[in-house]
Amino acid sequence: AQKITQTQPGMFVQEKEAVTLDCTYDTSDPSYGLFWYKQPSSGEMIFLIYQGSYDQQNATEGRYSLNFQKARKSANLVISASQLGDSAMYFCAMEEAGNMLTFGGGTRLMVKP
Amino acid sequence: EAGVAQSPRYKIIEKRQSVAFWCNPISGHATLYWYQQILGQGPKLLIQFQNNGVVDDSQLPKDRFSAERLKGVDSTLKIQPAKLEDSAVYLCASSFWGGNKETQYFGPGTRLLVL
């Protein structure tokens, strides 16, 4: 079974609008972390935001926020006020014991001017 | 501070040839990872080092792939002999513990094409 599922292979959003990228996960470990990374066409993976399984509040980092619904095992990334530079691949990843990251298949976000 | 460095950035080889990739992690980061990212997929962990010891290499195809981190700093990943299906981006990452989490920082990757 897939540990990390990103069901949207591609998304369009109008510049300055908000967009939500979906991520669901599967684990039986009570302690885990969820990460979102951005991968522009240059190839480098850029860390965006982190949510720990025990964190009571949803994580926020500037224009990025994580909609964490633990019971539903979802960790959706919300990007507010989209910019042209947000066009990239976005990967959701989960860390379980041993600090290993398991990545989803990614979502390609395209911001329209 | 300087990020994770990788070289070469691009490599084209023929099948059955050998190739090596180099990674220099962020200074002070004890943990180093190698990932393989096939086109259209998310990265897949190949091997994880803690200082100069291997923590996890369960997904490393050991018949052809090898990796070392002899002095606990930089690392090399080798493929010998290469197959067509090894065409991918090889990403190196390093991590540190801070702010109640272990965050991995990635290098720019090495794009390998096997012909």
Interface residues (C-beta under 8 A of the other chain):
Chain A: I4 G33 F35 Y37 S42 G43 E44 M45 I46 F47 Y50 G52 F91 A93 E95 G98 N99 M100 L101 T102 F103 G104 G105 G106
Chain B: T31 Y33 G40 Q41 G42 P43 K44 L45 Q48 V55 D56 V89 L91 A93 S95 N100 K101 E102 T103 Q104 Y105 F106 G107 P108 G109 R111
